[in-house]
């Protein structure tokens, strides 16, 4: 635009009253915000484009109200309207964080929400105005979510107290409204914090360079074994269990996985800056202090994550009060297709060296179908899964081979198609919603088969984890299967819903999982004991990692992800989890309580090796629980470790 055109525009706008220009900007921003809010997750490119357009308008609006605050206030601008703009900007930042997993966006969302809280934009008049009270409640709930993800626990507890008091005050003031939904919100966050205790967060769930190995020092994998090095680029996280612990659409299990797939910010990020912004709306120097050193610039970015809550019931909830059964079923189908579109979009955008993590946590249904020979009923088992996933691969050049037979025995195309049809007919599935809607809210093995053309790392946490089976179409998937039976955790409330999945806890907080299995809570553990146990576990995990990296018979599926810090950490924690549950007295020789993986890991890291038993024995002795495990007679602690424990 030429300087003359800019001058003409400025002179033209100068004739329009400031208040009118302001409300025009507000209207423009509102319309653009509505568009981006309604965009589905799987339309990533459109979302990115809209984000920058909407953000540009809100930046102009925020700057305009700062520069013309006095005139706009005289024209009728209220404080809550300024807070509404700041809240929208914070929502944009948080939405972009959920799209990209860039921690800086999360930090910016926190900054704007904290400014709203500090300046009390929504507080004035909220007790007399029903709509304003609802705005303040929504603001507190949104800020709570940001603080949870950011792990600002002190602020979380402060906001929970404010939310409780405001809901109680609103119930007294607006007696015609029972505020039932907000009472449920309070109950959800209280229950969430009761499950996600300080003990569960003794050490960060995120990947910490203080506690976890730096990516540069991870052992190299033998060249003949590792054909390529893959990096975790994307993750799809979804969980649904009846009555499970959650806040809003973030369940406890997906929250832990979300945290576990991020880099831990530097310690300086948690220090209070003490900087307060002025009443004119400028964020001041505190903005820089909050954002600086949030991540190490030498580290790779966080993997992008899509968190899907009850993916097949999104539309069902939205329309359950206003449409008939036929329409509901159509919306269910559309929602299920939408969740598949998320996977399809991510796979399409996955770079050549990328791997996609799929975490599915749900109860399931099993069924029977005829065997391929028609000889009788067929029930899914772990062995069948291994055969289904490993028996057929198609290379990227389109040639077909069988990994279970010699080249001369490669299957013909019709056989492959028949097998695919058979697998698709399995009735076992993961249930992501009410059972009354049949397959419309289930994930079947056949739903995942098309995406195995790209490298997948699949974690199934379910009582029918073996139900997810299928034939790859290009890349053999790495697969973790949770135990079909979960050992009841010895707490006052022993249901899985009270603390989340034990298998997921082993993958995200392994030492806490070990303690919970033994019935040890945070109040029972001294910090010196915990830190000693943490050191022992870290050493054992590193030993297992070195054993895998130097193994001659490590499957390429595992070899190619062993240099990725996040996936390597999951793999080593799985080895630990399997060893603990294999040796635990009450689950000893009970396969239904043991997790499985495919393809198989080398025998050198199996649960009954001296190294694995010693690793578990060390921790058991630390917590005076050796009698809770079954060890072979030849297993004993090394002298230097034994003497150290006794001292």
DRENKOL-375481 format. One record per residue: residue in one letter; y, x, z of N, C-alpha, C in turn. Coordinates in pm, whole numbers, plus 50000, padded with zeros to 5 digits. Atoms other than C-alpha are relative to their C-alpha. Layout:
AYXZYXZYXZ...
//
This chain:
X498815008550000500005000050000501245008950000X498804991750009503435014449903500904997550119X499085001349889506205020050157500894987849983X499155011650026508314993249984499284987050035X500785011949967505514967750016499904998150151X500085000849854505104976150385501314995150059X498705004349949508834971950442500234985249974X499855014250034508784938350260499184991350095X500865007549908505864926850477500614999350139X499404999549866507614938050793501224990950009X498815008449999510844920650696499624985349997X500455013950008508904889250609499464995150132X500575004049872506994888950935501044999250108X498965000449900510224895151122500664986550012X499415013449998511374860151030499114989950072X500945008949932508294844951195500075002950150X499944997849855508544839851573498775007850050X501074991649946506464864251778498834991450047X501075008549947504514836251945499154994249887X500765005650112503554821151609499115010549936X500824989250055502364854551476498815003050092X501074997449904500364859151796498894989549988X501035010450007498594825351774499275000249867X500684998650129497864831451406498935010950009X500984989349979496154864051504498834995350086X501055005449913494224846051780499044991349920X500835008950081492994819751535499135007949903X500754991550094491954846451283498875007350073X501014992749922490114866151552498874990650044X501025009749956488324834851682499014996949888X500875003550113486994826251337499055011449967X500854988750032485694861251273498975002450111X500944998249888484134863151621498854989949989X501045010250015482244830551555498985004049895X500914995950108480784844951235499035010850047X500884988949959479464876851393499054995550111X500855004849892478084857851693498784992749946X501095007950057475924836351467499095008049908X500834992050090474494865151262498695003750069X501284995949941470764871151324499885015250003X500134985549979469654905551440499545007249875X500614992750110467674913551129500955002449883X499034997250105470774912650908500935011050049X499284988949939471884946651034501215004449918X498904995450083473994956750737501194990450006X498925009849990475964924350747500665000850137X499444999249865476394928051123500965011950010X499144988349994477804963251090501314997649927X498805002850078480214951850821500944990650075X499195009749927481384922051024500565006050127X499524994349875481654942451342501325007249980X498774992250023484274965751198501164991049959X498945009450036486194936551048500514992550122X499615007449880486174916651371500705009250099X499424990749905486914947151581501435004049959X498664996650050489894955851360500994989150037X499115011249967491384921151413500304999750149X499785000549855490864922351790500805012050050X499164988549966492364956951807501474997049973X498635004050033495474943651630500524990050102X499595010449906495534913651862500315005950137X499804993849869495184934752177501295008250003X498794991850006497904958652068501254991249990X498855008950018500204930251963500404993550132X499655006549873499964912552300500525010150101X499464989849911500594945452478501495002649971X498644996550041503744952652279500984988550015X499125011749996505084917152298499654990950118X500495007949888503744906052635501054990550056X498985008249936507034893152778500344987749917X499635011250087507924871752476498864989849991X501135009350013504434857052450499794992450130X500125006949871504314849152821501054989150011X498935010049997507644831352790499664988249910X500395010750092506124811452502498784992250050X501095007749942503274799652727498675007250015X501264992649985500624827252728499605000750147X500514999549863498444825453039499125012350021X500754987749971496684853953214498544998949955X501405001450038493214839853146499825002049850X500104998150145493984840852773499985014949965X500084985450018494574878352798498595004650037X501374996649960491284880852984498984995949896X500915004650105489594860952708499945010049885X499984989950107490694886752449499215012450044X500714988249949489474915552666498504997450008X501415003449990486184897352725499345000049862X500555000050137485684892352350499785014449951X500154986050041486254929352290498805006350069X501164994849927483744937952561498704994649941X501195005850062481234913852403499695006849867X500214992950127481754930952067499375013750024X500554986849968481094964952222498544998950044X501385001449952477964952752401499074995849886X500805004050115476714935652086499705011749907X500224988350085477184967651890499065010050066X500984991649930475334986852160498594994849977X501325005850021472404962752126499535002249857X500374997450139472484968951750499685014649976X500104985850032472805006851758499405008450112X500444992649881471795017752114500875012250028X499064989149969474805041152116500644997450136X499565001949861475685046052482501524998750011X498545000849991479415049652409500494985649990X499615014150009479605012852310499774992950133X500295006049870478005002952640501065004050102X498964995249910480525024352824501314992749977X498765007050032483425007752642499954985650049X500145013749950482074973252728500254999750151X499794999249855481984983453094501485001550033X498594997449973485564995953080500834987249990X499235012350018486944963152946499654989650107X500395009649897484904941853186500555003950136X499474995549872485964963153480501504997250011X498565002850001489604959253376500254985250028X499855014449975489184921353371499784996950147X500315002249859487634922253717501145004850089X498964993949917490314945153859501294991949995X498735007350016493234924853720499874985150029X500255013949963491604891753810500604990249900X499455008450105492484875953478499554985450010X500545013549997490224845653532500104993450137X500085005149862490674841353906501084989750029X498885008649969494084824853917499794985849944X500155013950042493634787053906498594995849965X501365003350042489894788553846499374989250086X500605009949912489104766654146500544986049970X499465013150036491344738654017499624995949857X500285002550142490374741553649498515002249972X501444999250024486734733953560499685009749887X500274991250115486884751653221500275014650035X499684986349961488514782353373498945005450096X501084995849910485844783353646498775004249921X501144996450085483164783653377500245013149927X499694987350066484934811953196499775011850095X500204989349903484934832653514498525002150029X501444998849978481244825253573499335007349884X500594993250117480354835753218500385014649997X499574986049996482414867153255499175008150100X500774993049899480604876853576498575002449954X501374998650047477194870653417499905010749891X500014989950106478044891653111500225014050056X499744987049939479454919753322498775004850076X501234996549930476294918653533498985006349906X500974994750096474144924353225500365014249959X499584986550038476194954553118499745009950113X500214991049886476024969453467498525002750023X501454998049987472244964153481499525010549902X500464990850104471664982153153500585013850022X499334987249976474145009253248499565006250132X500524995449871472415012653588501125002750101X498944999449900475625007453788499654990450113X500565009249902473794992554085501024995650106X499015004149901476714992454329500854988649946X499215010650062478764971854087499164987449981X500895011650015475744949354022500004991750128X500055007349873475504940154392501354993750033X498675005849978479264934754411500184987349917X499865011550089479154911154113499104988450042X500915010649954476144892254249500624992450116X499355006649886478024885154572501144991049953X498905008150053481044873054376499484987649929X500585011250073478854851254157499494989350097X500495009549899477174835354459501154992050061X498885006749934480484827754628500704990449904X499315008650096482034813654310499194987549969X500855011750026479074790754239500074990350117X499925008749882479144777554597501364993050007X498665005749995482904772254577500174989349892X499905009850108482604754254243499234987350033X500795011849962479914731154379500774991350100X499215007749903482214721254664501224993449934X498775004950063485264716854441499724989449894X500325009250110483694699754140498694992850034X501195006549947481294676354312499294991349898X500645007950105480634656253997499035008249917X500884990850074478884686853851499175007850100X500864993349901475894701854028499855015049975X500084985850033476144735953853498575005250011X501424996449989472364736353832499695012649920X500284988350084472324761653547500495012850066X499484988049936474484785853742499245003550126X500884997149885472304782254049498755007449953X501164993150056469384792853829500345014349963X499574986450035471374822853706500025008850125X499974992649874471954833654067498595003150047X501394997949958468284828954149499325010649915X500604990250090467284849353844500405014250037X499544986349974469434879553926499555004750139X500494996349867468444878854296498545003949992X501434997150015464774877854201499795013049922X500104987750079465314905453944500235012250088X499674988549915466924928754198498985001950112X501054999049899464234920654454498805007549944X501134993150063461614933154205500375014249959X499584986850047463604962154064500755007050114X499434994749876464174978854399500535014149982X499524986250001465835011654486498855009849987X501184991450011462345026554519499585001749854X500374999350141461675018254154500985008549921X498974992450070464835037254064500365012950073X499764987349931464465068254280500385010749899X499634991350111464485087953959500334991149881X499625008550112466095074953640498824997349907X501025003150098463825057053397500325006649866X499604993550125465815072753115499475014349995X500464986250018464835106552971501095009350053X499024991549932466575131553198499675014749975X500214985750024467015167953103499905007850131X500174993649870467115175753475498544999150044X501365002549951463645161153535498945000949891X500954999750111462005160253191500265012149912X499834988150084461405189052947501014997749888X499065000750113464145196152696499204999849870X500765000750126463015187452342499765013549935X500144986850064463545223652235498875008450059X501034991749935460945236752480498624993349996X501315006450010458135212452399499065008949920X500934991050069455015231752291499744995749856X500305002750140454335234551921498564995449985X501345004950029451335215651784499425008349888X500664991950101448805235051579500264994449861X499605004250135449875233851212498934992149926X501005007850075446525222251066499844985850054X500185013249939446515192851308501214991049972X498775007750020450135181651280500465001349856X499604999750139450695173450915501504998049984X498565002150001454225162150991500464996550141X499425003249870456535157351287500844987349986X499285012650006457705121851339500914998650121X499055002749893460615109951550500134985050020X499805014149969461025076851727501414996149960X498695004350050463845059451542500364985850045X499755014049968463435022751627498924994750094X500975006549912461735000651882500264985050003X499925014549982461004963451903499304996850131X500505002749866460544951652261500014985050025X500075014449978459324916752342499014996950112X500855003649886457884901152656500174985250029X499935013849954457004865952760498774996950083X501045005149911454964854453058500614988550079X499505011149920455264822153246500475005050136X499464997049868457454825953552500235015050022X499784985749981458104862853485501425002850046X498694995949951461024881253641500885003549881X499084997250110464014881653409501424996850044X498615004249985467794879453392500524997049861X499625004650133469134859553101498805001649907X501124998150093466944870752807499405013950011X500554986749977466084904752950498954999250110X501075000449901462704904753121499875013650069X500144987749923461774930653381499255010749921X500794990450077459184946953154500815005949884X499214994950111461494949452851501185008250050X498914992249941464304961753076499535014350029X500514986749969462134990653195499725008149873X500244993150126461074999052841501315004049934X498684997150056464684997152725500605012350066X499484988549928465745021452997499255012849965X500854988350022462835044652925500205006149861X499804995450137463895048252560501445004649976X498634995150012467345062552631500145013450070X499684987449933468795096152725500834997150123X499255001549876470085098553080501375006649985X498664994050007473885103653084500165011050104X499764989149905475255133953261500504994250132X499615004749868476005131353631501464996550012X498575002549989479745131953575500354985849959X499725013750045479495097853412500034990350117X500105009249888478685081953746501095002250105X498964997349902481595097453932501154990249979X498875009150010484415073554011501235007549955X498824993150053487485082753811501234996750084X498865003849917489825064054041501214995749921X498875003750083492085057153745500114985049985X499775014450013493555022253745501014997849888X499095002850110495185007553439501094990650046X498845008049962498544990753455499864985449962X500055014350025499264953853441500394996549857X499635003050138500544957153084498815000349906X501205000750082496974959752959499545013349947X500444987050049496824996952875498865005050086X501164995249926493545012452969500255013350067X499624987649935495125045753050498945010849991X500884988450005493335078453122498614997050049X501335003049946490425061553301499004997849888X500915002450112488995052252963499365012949954X500534987150043488625088752867499025005450104X500864994849895487125098053203498654993150004X501275007349999484505070753183499115004449884X500794997650120483415080752834499595014649983X500284986050026483445118452854498635004150057X501294994549957480125136652883498934989450021X501025010349979478155104252857498665004749948X501244994350050475575122952650500255014449958X499944986350050474805158452551500094999549847X499865000950146476105162552192498905007249924X501094993050070473175185452114498744991549991X501185008550002470685157352178500064990049885X500005010450104469595132651911500464986850057X499575013149949470875096851935498854992350061X501025008949946469055070352130499284992749887X500675008750098466365052051932500634986150004X499505013750003467635018351816498934990550053X500965009149937466064989452003500394985549973X499815014450014465654952551927499224993350113X500635007049888464954931952240499894985349962X500255013950041463384898452149499384992450116X500535008249892462914872352418499424987249941X500685011850052460374845352333500374997949854X499455000250136460984852551963499664987749920X500375011750078459174821951837500544987050058X499505012349939460954797452066501524999150003X498544999849996464604806052008500584986749952X499485012450055465254775951789499494987850077X500565011149922462974753851998500904996950118X499135002049885465204758852302501334994049957X498685004350044468404753852105500024985449958X499995013450056467324721051952499094990350075X501005008449933464884707252209500574986650046X499455012549949467294680552325500514990749893X499315008150100468434667251991499224997249874X500745002450122465694667151729498604995150030X501345005149985462314651451674498955010849991X501114990549998458894667951685499915007649869X500144993250129458774675151312501065010749982X498934990250011462124692451321499755011850092X500274989249905461114712251629498985009849941X501034991450058458034725351450500585008549888X499354992350106460184735851155500825011550060X499214989649936462494754951388499125010950061X500954990349947459524771251558499545009449892X500464991850111458234783351224501105009549953X498884991750043461684795851126500235011550097X499804989649900461994815051454498925010649991X501104990350012458574830951412500235008949878X499714992150119459554841551060501165009650026X498864991449969462824855351199499555012650073X500484988349926460944878151441499295009749906X500654991550098458864890851148501065006849913X498934994050079462094896450953500635011850072X499494988549925463294919051234499145012349972X500914988950029460204940651187500175004849856X499894996450140460574939650810501265008049972X498734992950019464214950350822499935014250055X500094986849937463504979051061499105009249917X500924991850079460544991350854500665004549870X499334996550125462654990450540501025011050020X498964990249973465385011150704499485012750066X500564988549929463005035650874500045012449911X499964987850081463645071350752498615005949982X501334994450027460755092150613499335006350120X500604993549883460285110550942500024990850122X499855009349889460655079151153498724992850036X501115008249951458175059751363500604988450076X499555012249933458595024351494499104997050118X500735004149881457565015351848500054984850012X500085014549979456384979451898499364997750136X500515003249866456004967952259499914985050014X500235014349987454484933652307499304997350133X500575003549870453854919552653499944984950011X500175014549994452404884552675498584996750041X501365004849978449434864652792499454995849865X500595002650130446974855752524498944989450003X501135009150016444324833052391498965007149915X501084994050076440964844352263499154989149939X500865009650065438544827652034498865006849933X501164994750066435414832451838500034996049854X500115002750141434774834151470498695005749952X501274995050052431774841051255500115014549963X500024986150038430794876951201499975001049849X499974998750144431144891050847498694996249934X501305003250058427424886350790499614985650023X500315013949970427534851050924498854998450096X501185000349914424904859851179500254993750135X499785006149870426594844251475501415001850048X498644999049947429644842951698500425014550017X499434986649993431934873051708501154999750098X498944999449900434144882852000500735013249986X499224987850010436994907951979499715009250117X500164989949896436364940052171500785012249959X499284987850032438004973852191499325007649887X500724993050107435264988451972500334993949864X499675006450127436024962751705501395003849954X498654996050036439684971751717500005013849937X500054986450052438925008351667499474999949857X500565000650134436784999851366501014993949903X499085006850088439384976051223501185008749961X498824992050028442285000151254499685012849925X500274986750053440475031651144499115000049877X500984999950107438045020350878500615000049862X499435001350134440515015950595501435005049998X498634995450019443595034850485500295001049852X499544998350136445605035550166501105010350002X499024989449998447505067550101501284995649930X498705003850055451145066850001500015000149847X500034999950146450185074549641499174988649944X500725011950042448125042749632498515001649991X501454998250006444655058349635499384995950130X500665005549882442205042749877498895009150046X501084992049941439955061950115499524993450125X500525004949873437815054350412499865011550096X500064989349901438215075150725498704999850077X501245001149925434835063750856498775003249915X501134997450088432695072750557500345011249904X499794989450097432255099150291500744994449880X499275004950115434375097649971499154991649907X500855007650090431405084649777499744985950049X500255013249942431165054950014501284991950014X498735007249983434775043749975499844985549960X500185014250026435045005849983500664995649872X499395005150121435744986149672501104990350036X498865008549968438914964949646499614986550055X500365013349952437124932049693499525000350143X500454998849862435484944350009501185001250094X498814998549918438864954650142500684986550021X499345012949989440264920550066499224990650092X500815008449914437334903250231500205003650147X499824995849861437774924150542501364995550053X498685004549957441464916450551500004985250031X500085014349974440684879350524499304997450133X500765002249876438174882350807500875002950122X499164996349885440624900051035501074989550023X498955009949986443314874750963499504987150063X500535012549946440954847051072499715000650149X500214999249855440644860151427500924990150072X499195009649927441844833951669500665006150123X499354993449888442834859051938501445003049965X498584997850029446604862151970500755001750131X499094999249886449504869352201500894987749999X499325012949989451214837852326501435002350047X498594998049965455044840152318500714986750019X499375012849973455764805252440498974990050050X500905010549952454234772352543498814998549907X501225000750079450674767352426499934987549913X500105012550072451324732552294500365000849853X499554999050138452794745251967499045007749912X501014993350081449644762751849500445013849956X499754986650050450074792951627501455003049971X498614997750037453794788151570500725009450095X499354990849908454694808151879499035010950045X500964989349971451854833451865500215011649904X500054988450089451604868351725498545003449978X501384997450038448344873751539499895014249945X500194986750059446824906751423500535000749857X499584999850141447564897051063501515000949985X498554999150007451284894951146500475014549992X499584986049995451404932651202499475008449885X500654991950103449204944250916500965005149893X499124994950107451954946050648500875011750042X499074989749954454044968950867499305013450027X500704987349979451324995350904500125009149878X499684990850109452535009450573500965011050048X499144990049937454975028150798499385003950134X500594995749872454095048251110500404990750115X499775008949887453725025151409499395005850126X500514997049867453295031751779500034986650075X500095013549947452064999151930499495000350144X500425001549860451854991052301499784985250027X500335013949971450074958752390499714998650148X500215002649857450364946552749499604985350011X500475013849999448194915552776498604999450059X501375001949953445054901052929499024999249885X500864999550120443734899652571500565010549904X499404989550083445204932452447499155003549880X500894996750112442144937452231500114990149885X499885010050107443134906652028500795005449883X499214994450109445604927251826499165010349927X500794991050084443464942751557500304997049856X499735002250141443764947151186499735012649921X500244988650088443314970250889501335005649954X498764994050045446064995150814500144999149849X499725000150143447714994650476500685012949957X499374987650044448935030550466499985010650109X499944990649889449455047150804499144994850114X500765004249883447025046551093500944999050119X499095002449889448805031951392499475006550127X500344995749864448865047351739500084987650088X500095012549927447835020351982499625002250145X500355000949858447895015952360499614985650030X500445013349959445924986652498499934999750152X500025001149854446534976052856498634995250047X501235006049948443614967053082500044984849983X500045014650012442464931553025500114993350137X499825004849863442434927453404500925009750073X499064991549926445314940353613499684999450148X500314999649857444544951753965501184994550079X498905005949922446574931054215500685010550086X499224990249924449334952154363500124995350144X500045003549858449204953154742501404999050058X498705002749940452574938554826499944986150061X499975013249938453624907555011499824989149896X500235009250112453674890254672499255007749895X500844991450081450794904254473499884995649855X500115004450139451274885154148500735009849910X499364990950096452184904853835501454996049976X498665004750027455274883153807501015005250101X499074995749897456754897354127500575013949973X499544986350025457024933554010499885004049854X500204996550139456174932553641498615005649976X501314994950039453234947553457499745013850060X500364987149944451464975953639499845010449890X500174990850112450564991653305501365004749948X498654996350043454224990953198500675009050102X499414991449897455255006053532499425014049989X500594986850018452785034553476500665007449883X499394993650117454425041153137501465003550024X498564997949981457995039653269500345006750133X499774993949868457755050153637498655003050062X501414997949963454295065453688499755002550148X500234997249859454675078254042500184987550085X499835012849929456025044854163498794991049979X501195008150028453055028053993498835004650086X501064994349915450685051454178500164995150144X499745004549863452345042354507499724985150016X500235014449992452285005054434498514996750000X501455002150005448585007154351499385002250138X500504996949865448015021954698500604991250107X499355008649902450174995654863501125006850074X498914992649936452925020654944501324995349941X498685004250045456485007754925501025010950031X498964989949982459765026454930500255003650144X499734997449858460205022655305498935008750064X501114992249944456855040255359500045014749958X500024986650059457745071855166501235007950043X498904990949971459845100755291500385007349872X499524994050124461985117155023499355013649975X500654987050019460435151555084498614998249942X501355002850051456975136955025500074995549855X499885005150136458115118454716500355011349902X499574989250090459825148954565498865009849977X501164991350017456715170054628499004993749904X500925007150090454555143654460500544999949857X499384999950132457015141754170499825013549932X500194986550055456765179454125498545002049955X501424998850036452945178054124499684992149873X500265008350117452895149753871500625006249876X499334993750114455395167153645499205011949948X500814988550039453245198453646498734995549927X501235005050063450105178353562500294994549861X499645005550130451865160053278500245011249899X499754988750090453035193053130498705007049962X501304993850030449515207153157499244991849896X500665008650098448105177152971500675001549863X499284998350126450825181352709499615012749928X500414987350059449885217752654498564999349950X501405001650041446195208652639499904992649866X500015007750125446865182952365500565008249884X499354992450107449165205952169499115011249948X500854988950041446585233852160498584995649964X501345005050030443585211352098499715000849850X500414999150140441665217051774499574986549944X500505012950049440425181351755500914988450039X499035010649975443605162051832500224992349870X499835008350120443865133051589501425001449946X498654998650058446795136851345500964988950040X499145011149957448095102851457500765003950126X499344995549877448835117751799500765013049978X499364987050023449695152551671501404998449941X498725001450068452535139751455501104994050086X498975005549911454315122751746500155008150128X500024992449875453695149152012501275008250021X498754992849985457005166351943501184990750029X498935009449965458995134752003500014998250152X499995000249853460125135352369499644986450060X500285013349944459945097552424498534996349984X501385003850024456555091752264499035009450072X500834990549926455105123552417499924996050146X499995004049859456155111352760499134987750022X500885011749991454465077752700498535004349995X501394995950019451295095152583499455006950125X500464992849881451055118152885499904990750121X500085009749891451775089853125498814990749982X501205007850025449015069852957498775007550050X501124991849953446595098553026499914999350153X499965000849854447685097753391499554986250047X500375013749963447385059753413498504997949986X501445001850024443895060353263499175007550104X500734992249900442765087753502500044993250137X499855006449869444115069753809499124987550010X500765012549995442555036153722498505002249982X501424996850015439265052453623499415004850132X500504994149876438955070853956500264991550124X499665008749887440395043654181498754992450044X501255005849949437625030254406499784985849951X500175014350027438264993554338499944996749850X500145002350145438354997853959499035010049937X500944989950049435775025553929498844993349926X501095005350084433215018653653500224985449958X499665013550046435024986053567500945001249881X499254997450122436144989453206501174990449980X498955009850022438214957853216501295003650072X498814995449929440624975353454500565013049943X499584987250056441005006353234500724997949868X499325001050129443515010352952499245007649892X500644993350114442375021252608501075004549903X499104995850107444015039652323499195002449874X500644996950125443215044451959501045006249906X501314993449998442535067151793499755007050134X500384993949872440655084252075500695013450021X499444986949964442195113652256498865009950023X501044989849978440285146652292499374998750139X500715000449871437705148952569500655008950104X499374990749906439765176952722501024993350091X499085007249911442155150752868499374987150050X500675012049951439545124852960500114999350153X499785002349857439615110153308499065007750090X501004993649914436495128053434500035015249990X499894985450004437565163553347500495005250135X499544994049874438245187453635501524999350011X498545000049997441925189153537500544986250037X499515013649973442395151353542499694995950144X500365003649862440525146653869500855007850101X499174992049910442455175154029501424994550007X498655005750002445755159553920500104987850089X500005012049916444845126654085499755003550146X500324995949863443375143854392501235005750070X498794994449940446615162954450500934989050051X499105010949960448665131054457499384991850113X500675007949897446075112254663500105006950136X499924992749874446095139654926501435000050054X498595000449959449915139854930500314987350077X499765012949935449855103155028498874995950094X501105002549905446765106455253499124988449954X500775011150056444735084155024498805004949919X501124994550078441855105954903498784990950002X501175008849991439305080355022500134987749909X499805011550090440815054854781499535003149858X500424995850134439425074354483498605005850004X501354994450013436025085754360500115012949920X499974987050066435845122854280498595005950000X501284993050002432865143854178500015010750108X500114990849887431605167554444500615013649969X499514986750035432715198354251501525001050003X498544999950007436385188054258500605003750135X499264996149880438585205454509501345005549956X498674995250033442195215954525500035015249998X499814985649995443215251654440500545004350136X499644995349865443765272554752501504999650024X498554999449976447505277054699500604986150015X499515013849986448035239354659499544994150132X500565005549876445755230754950500745005250122X499304994249886447455254655186501444995250007X498635005150003450865242655072500114986250058X499985013749946449985206655156499794999950150X500294999549857448595215655496501205004950079X498824994949931451725234655584501114989750006
//
